[in-house]
Amino acid sequence: MPQIFNPVLSNNLSTPQGTYIYEIVPQGPSNLAAISSTDSLHIFNASTLQLLTTIPSIHADGATCLKALDTNVLVTAGRDGHVKIWDARSGKQSGKLAFEKYPARGKPFLSLAVSKGYNAIAAGEELVDHLASVIIWDLRDSAVSRHYTESHNDDVTELQFDTVNLSLLLSGSTDGLVNIYDLKQAKKDIRDADDDEALFQVINHGSSVHRAGFLRSTASWVEDMDIYALSHDEILTVYPLNDPNTVDTDTSPILEEEESEEKGIWGDMRQKLGCEYVMTLLSETAGRGGTLVVGSHQQQWVDLMPFENHWGGETKGRMSGWRIDAERGIRLAGGHGEEVVRCIHVIQETRTIYTGGEDGLVKVWRGPA
């Protein structure tokens, strides 16, 4: 049975009724930051949830994404087509990035990724005028270093840099594709940039991509890396990441532990797990395995379940398939009532979980001592 965590604190961050909390990220050693449907950036104490700063009107048509670049620097993207950099200590904007082709007002950004190690920020556009681009800025001079226009033909809903192979960037879209770019293979001059130059793997998930990301083997001695894709209709699949140094182009799904699902697709997770929605699949902070987060607003719970592979023989020289271990999971009893939980942040060291929901609340959860 999953371990039960109960809420110990909640706060609406002084937002009006009807507010949604979209995203929660760490900010420094003792604070967290969130964006909400009020188009505000909120900074609050992680222990007490006391609101420290609210920065209103951060994007003209609404904020869509929030990431932490480092301890004191936050990055947001919005429907105004801008990416903004914030000094969390002063609560002031310290930079703004825009694509020079649309310097005043660009297309809405729906996805955002940051990499301090690679000195880069990437943003993905909504489809406008038959075009949805992935734009990458170099943080050293705030200039656009890459602009990929042909990789997707619908909204770019997901972006993620790998934390080990720093030049790898993943994108996902409602066109059903998950693309992997190796940015070190691309030309330096944006005028000569070519999507095919940087792309070394394209995965057709076959359904609109809601979430996607890199997954590393649970076993520390195995260096396999895979890609997960979760669709808007809650279908989860894991694919092998190709080695850019080889000619291997196999993108067949990796089967479950029992290899019982057709083509390695878990299918509709709502039916499999008895949930109503899948929020995300969190990659572990140590970079190995993940945590699948699902919820039910009717039954009022959120479950976190280990998502891991195991050593039971090799398939094509790789670890055996991934599995969901619901019995070793955590249940957030009561969830956010009948409202959907939109975001989650987990601190493994203290076994503390933060959630934000469509009830406008941030909640803190802890398990038994």
C-alpha angles and dihedrals in degrees: 000000000000118000113254119236119190130202113260099175139015134181135176092212088234092291123146124256113281095037121141122212105221107180141006123197135168118265116190125321097305110022141069132206131213139180122215141190088263086076090246136132112222126195117193142166113270095214100046103016087231109163110241104173138002119194108195130206096017093162127026098232100024139297116266107174140031128188135170111233094184140328097305105015124087128186126204134183128197150181089268089075095248134119113209131197119212134198101222093197094060097027090230134124112256100181146001128210125200134163106257091225087068103024098160103037124003135181118290115275115224101174138035138187131181133195120184089181092057094035091234144126121195128194131187124214136224114244108268125163091358092301132106115172138191109222124193126194128199107230092208093071104006089239126139106256100176135022117183114190105163104048095086134026098196140038114323101228102170138038128171135169117213112244095216106032091044097190093059116101125182125204131186130190145184085251086078096248129125112197129195117204127193101207095191088067093057125094117259095229111080090208089066096039114133125188093219091054093064099031114092100158135033120184121194105210089180095225138063108289117234100168134006136164152144121291126193126203117272089228111083093213094056120079098196115139123195139181125233125202126192118190130212087252088058099253112149124200134168121212131187116254110234120232108246088211094061137055093241108132101169110138097167112143116261111244126239120259092270092035087225100133119086112257092352094286113140089209126213104355091202090067095039097049102025093241132130100221142009113226102188148306109251118210110223116256089238087057097244125112123333148238122249113215118202134164149194119206092185093053090032105229142113120210128203112198129184112249109200146142125225143208106263101130130302133284113202087342091307137108118277120269128296123261140194114232104200092168092065093045135111125241120206097211113219094010109198093322112251092340126099118254107233104185143015138193122191127199104198097189094061097027089236124147128196123197135183124200150181088266088073093246135126111209133194118214131194134174131222116302 
